[in-house]
Amino acid sequence: MTRQRQGLGRRGELLARDFLVQHGYLILAANYRTRGAELDLVAEEAGELVFVEVKCRRGDLFGSALEAVDRRKQAKITRAAKEYLLRERSDRPAARFDVVAVTFVGGKPEIELVKNAFELADGY
């Protein structure tokens, strides 16, 4: 990954984090690493544990940020979430998966939050 893309990703994650906090989320962890995967943000909202995937794009030429969270990506996220639950929060098995899409249009960020973006992937 190029430095430019890494910088864009970091900027998107910071914007997403601020957006979520403004909307009542409590951030519990950022960039939580597990074997073979990473959870962008782990948060709590209205008493519910939330695993948040952040996707950042400079426009939609290569598809929207939301489209980038395909079934393969969902499977990786759910595996990481299961590991997080085992390591950190085994007393709270109920959780949901949200996606925050940050798209820069004319240099300005547009942020979209999708709650319950997907279900726990089967077979993982």
Phi, psi and omega in degrees: 000136181286160178299324180297315179292321178298317179297319178297317179297316178297317179298317178298319179294321177294318178296318179297317180300311179299318179300313181296317179299317178297336180258021170092008178275145172253119182279123180262327181202152175230140179052050181283115184267136173233181177295112174080005181203170178218139174263122182299307179219142170241129186219174173232135178220124180052041177079003182251138177285134185229127173262123187245123172262131180249128177236136185233136180219156170258072183095185185240026180303322181255027182099161182286162177299323181294324179294338181289346178267072182279182184299323179295317179294319178301319179297318178296318181295317181293323176298316179295322179295318178299319178295319177301314181299320179293318183284318195246324193222046185299342179280354182232078183289338181280130180204167176225168181241118177250156175233134174248122177255126177245115180240127179270118179242115183061031180084353180255138182281136169247128186244130178234130178251128174243110177279148181051049185295330178202165180264166176303125182293136178287149173083008182233000000 
